[in-house]
Amino acid sequence: MTGANNSNTFKTQRDFIHPAAEIYAAFANGDKLARWWGPEGFSNTFHQFEFKQDGLWQFTMHGPDGNSYPNESYFSELIPAQKIVIRHNCMPFFTLSIELQALSAGTRLVWQQTFDDAAVAAALQHIVEPANEQNLDRLQRVLNADFN
């Protein structure tokens, strides 16, 4: 389920059968994160991955079109099995907040991406909304594969 809350924020959520700690671990483990991060068809090369408060995350996303996209972020807030906040420190500038909410049979992941510039958000909306859903699809596949 995807939607824009305001002109620069995109929000989606997904219910998983997996416990919050397992989902959090899929972010905290760099090798696992590299397997699922990004839209369909993308792969990643991580150069620096410090999963800690204010830790640096530098990586290159490799697109299915053959282009490479350098990225730099840092982890601005980490609450184990509850919340991850990632600040994207290069164009396009945004903050991604991932909240993990316990359900009776799993976890609800709430993914909220807020761009600094509403015009940039508007220009990227047609890419961001499906890409965020694809990202969660990939996470789901990794969690299911690790669970079985």
Secondary structure, DSSP 8 states (H G I E B T S, - for coil): -EEEEETTEEEEEEEESS-HHHHHHHHH-HHHHHHH-SSTT-EEEEEEE--STT-EEEEEEE-TTS-EEEEEEEEEEEETTTEEEEEE-SSS-EEEEEEEEEETTEEEEEEEEEES-HHHHHHHHHHHHHHHHHHHHHHHHHHHHHH-
